[in-house]
């Protein structure tokens, strides 16, 4: 989980939001090591400026943040919510 959150921090500090985090989009770097992982499938990813909100509904049901479904706008916090769901599932 720590590696996932560090990767999200890296992306968010560069203005990138993934918008479709789910277990299927996390890939282990090697079969021998279950510690290093890669985030995959940036098909729904977007650039976002600090303080900006996005409104497009996208992502996988069950892993999206509530604000994404309420049409009130969402930010990089939606990725953090999805990471929390992944932790809960694990």
Residue pairs with C-beta under 8 A, 6 or more apart in sequence:
1 83
1 86
1 87
1 90
3 35
3 36
3 37
4 26
4 37
4 39
4 83
4 86
5 80
5 83
7 37
7 39
8 18
8 21
8 39
8 76
8 79
8 80
8 83
11 17
11 18
11 39
11 79
12 76
12 79
15 47
15 48
15 49
15 50
16 45
16 46
16 47
16 48
17 45
17 46
17 47
17 48
17 54
17 75
17 76
17 78
17 79
18 25
18 39
18 42
18 44
18 45
18 79
18 82
19 44
19 45
19 46
19 54
19 58
19 59
19 78
19 79
20 41
20 43
20 44
20 45
20 58
20 59
20 60
20 63
21 39
21 59
21 63
21 79
21 82
21 83
21 86
22 60
22 62
22 63
22 82
22 86
23 86
23 89
24 41
25 39
25 40
25 41
26 37
26 38
26 39
26 40
26 86
27 37
27 38
27 39
27 40
28 34
28 36
28 37
28 38
29 36
29 37
29 38
30 36
44 58
44 59
46 54
46 56
48 54
48 75
48 76
51 75
52 75
53 72
53 73
53 74
53 75
54 73
54 74
54 75
55 71
55 73
55 74
57 68
57 69
57 71
58 68
59 68
59 78
59 82
62 85
63 82
63 85
63 86
64 78
64 81
64 82
65 74
65 77
65 78
65 81
65 82
66 81
67 73
67 74
67 77
67 78
68 74
68 78
